[in-house]
Amino acid sequence: MLEQITPLILTYNEAANIGRTLERLAWAREIVVVDSFSNDETVEIASSFAHVRVIQRAFDGHRNQWEFGLREAGIKTPWVLALDADYVLTNDVVGELKSLDLDAATAGYRANFIYCINGKELNSGIYPPVTVLYRLEAASYVQDGHTQRVVIDGPVANLRTRLLHDDRKPLSRWLHSQTRYAELEAQKLLAAEPKTLRLIDRLRLWSIILPAAMLFYCLIVRGGIFDGWPGFYYAFQRSLAELMLSLYLIDARCTFSESTRITAMLRRQSSKTAD
């Protein structure tokens, strides 16, 4: 069954991660890496694996990059295993993939994750499930806030085993990326009809609840205090991400309020001039 699957990975400056991910894909006949012109050792590391084919494409959005990988990268197998560069397969995951009946009616498979901090597996991770395995002909991508979302034409089942999410890039890289992600996510939330949003996104629109609630949830409800320093690191990271999003939401509202005040003032002045 593994011969019917081609792993597809998107990269940009993933030298800290890509080698570990590719090592767990030795079973694949071919791996396609779509790189956004990394300026670190990502391409050199990926190219050192004999069964990896690297294609470089200028980044113009997550959705476009994934669609390029699916439609124009020359994938020949009927199934695609779509991975971020920090998604690591365990032996159990590979065993489950090998045993799947890929000729059944199922069009995709959704995976849960174990979140890791520098290789330490956390009990408190809250990384959401992701559809990682799907029929090539049944998949398409849409942009969803700061990232992409795959849409599957057909039934999606759940994998029993969990992948590892183990991003070992430096904190400075995370902070830089999160700033942009928070800005895009704020734009998405403010443009959406509130009734169409998930409960957690409606809470985010309040701007004052989630930062503190996330810290409490990760440390106490999810038991992050028992994960040691990695648990505290993760909890503060998630809380900071919510705080940055709240700041962008409040900034947008303040800007809108000031713009509205200036417009009203100009209208009053115009009305007095006309009188």
N, C-alpha and C positions, 0 to 999 in steps of 0.2 A: 504493500500500500504506500510505503514511503516514496516509491518511484513515481507516484502520481502527484507529488507535492514539490513545488519550488518555493523556497524561502525568499521573500522580498524584504529588503531592509533599506530604510532611508537614513542617510548620515550627513552630519555637518560637525566637524571637529569632535569626533567620537573616539579619539585614540585611547582614552581611558577605559572604554567599554567594548569596542568592536571585536577585539581579539577573543575575549572570554565568550562572547555570544557566538562567534563563528566556530569556536572549538566544539560547541555542543551541537553543531549542524553537520558533523562529518558524514552523516548518513545520506545527505542530499547529493544528488548527481550534479546539480548546479545551484548556486546561490546568486541572486541578482542584487547588487548594491547600487542604489541611485544616490550619488554623492553631490552635495550642493557646493562643490569647489572648496573643500576643506583646506585650511592652511596649516594643519598640524600633520601628524603621521597617519591619519585615518586611511588614506588611499594606499599607502605603502603597506600597512598592516593587512588590510583586506586583500590586496593583490598578492600577498605572500601565500595565501591559501589557493591551492591549485584549482579547486572547483568553484572559485568565486569570479564572477564577471562584474567589473565596476564600470558604471556609466555615469559620467558627470553631466549635470544639468543645472543651469542657474536657477536658484530658488525664486519662485513667484507665488508661493502659497502652498500650504500643506496639501490641500485638496488637489491642486494641479500636479504636485510632485508624485502623489500616489497614483493619480490617473495616468500619468506618463509611465510609471512603472508597470501598471497593468496592461496598458494598450500599446505601448511603443518600445518596450524593453525586450521584446522577443521571447516572452515566457511561453513555453510550449506544453507544459503540463496542464491538466484540467483543474488542478487545485493550487491555491496560493497560501502560503503561511506568511502573513504580514506582521513584521516585527519591528519595534523600535530597537535601536542599537543597544539599549540597556535591558532588553528582555532576554532572559537566560532560561533555556530549557533544561529541566532536570531529566535524569534517566527515566523516571516514572512517566513524564510527559511524552518522551520519545516512545516509550513502550505503548502508551495509549494511542498515539498517532499510528503506530504500526498495526494496531489491532482494529482500527476503525473500518467500518464497512462504507467506503467512499462511493459505492455504487447505489447506496440507499437514497431516499427522497430528500434527505437533509441537504440544505444548501450552504450551511455555515456552522461553525462551532465557536462558542463563546468561552473565554478562559477567565478564571479568577487568578489573583496574584498574591504572592508573599512578598511584602515590601522589605527591602534590605537597606541597611546603612553600612557602607564599606564591608559588605559581605555578611553582616550580622542580620539574621532573619528576625523580623519584628512580629510580635503578636498583635500590636496596636495599629498596623498599617490599614489604611482605608482606600487603597487604590481601587478604582472601579473596575468591573468586568469589561473586557474588550473582546470583540469578535476578531479573532486572529487567523482563523482558518476558514476558507470559503472557496466555492467554485468560481473560477475566473470569470465565466460568462454571466454569473448571477450578481456580481458585485459592482458597485459604483460609489464614488466618494462625494460628499458635500462638505462645504466649509461650515464649521460650527464654533463660533466665537474665535478663540485663539488657535484652535486646532481643527482637525478633520473628524468626520464620522462616516463610517462605511454603511451603506444601505444594501441589504441583501434581499434579492428577489426569491423568497422561498423560506422554508422553516429553518430556524437556527436552534441548535441544541447546545447543551453545556458539557464541556470537558470535565471529567471527574478530578483530574490532577491539576495542580496549580503551577504556573510559571513563576520565576523569580523576577522582580523588578529591582535591579541592582545598579543604580547610576553612581559612578565614582568620579564624575567630573567635579572640579572644585566648587566650593560654595559661591565664589565670586561669579562663576558662570551661571549658577542657578539664580542668583539675585538679578543679574542682567536680563536673563530670559524672563523671569517672573514679572519684571516691570512691564515688559511689552505684553505679556500674556494678560496681566491685570487690566491694562488699558483696553485691549480688544474685547475682553470679557465684559467690561463695564459698558462698552458701546453696544454689545449684543443684548445685555439685560435691559438697558434703557430703551432700546428700540423695540423690544418685544412687548406683546400684550401680556400683562401680569397673569391673566387667567390661563395662558398657555404654558406658563413656567412651572417647573417642578417646585415642590415645597421649599427645598433648600435654596433655590434661586429666588423665590419670593422673600425668604428671610434675608438673603443677601441684599436685596433692595432696601431694606431698613437701615443697613450700613453700620449699625451699632451692636448687633447681637452676635454675629458669627465669629469675630476674632477671638473674643474671650471664651465663647461657647466651644469653639474648636479646640482650644488648649485644654479645657476641662474634659471634653469628650475623648481626646486622644490619650491623655494622661490617666484619667480616672475610669471612665466608662470602658475604654478599650484596654486599660491596664498598661499603658506606656511606662508607668513608673517601675514596672517589673522588668522592662527591657533595658534598664540601666541608662547610661549616657546616650546611646543611640536612640532610645525611646524619647528622652527629653529633646534631643536634637530634632527628631521628626516632628514632635508635637509643636515645638516653637516654629519650625519651618512651615507647617500647615497653618498655624495661627497667623504668622507673618504674611502668608499668601492671601489670607482672607482680609487682613488689615490693609494690604496694598490695594486690593480690589475695592474695599470700602472707601479708601482715600480717593480713588479715581471716580467713584460714584458721587461722593460729596463734592469733589472738584467740579464735576460736570453740572451738578445742581447749582453750585455757587455761580458758575459762569453763566448758566441760563438765567438765574435770578438777576444778576447784574445786567445782562443784556436786556432783559425785560424791563428793568428799571430805567435804563438809558432810553429805550424805545419809547416808554411812556412819557418820559421827560421831554423828549424831542417833539412828541405829538402835542403836548401841552403848550410848548413854546410856539409851535407852528400855529396852533389854534389862537393864541394870543396875538400873534403877528397878523393873522387874517382879520381879527376883530379890529 
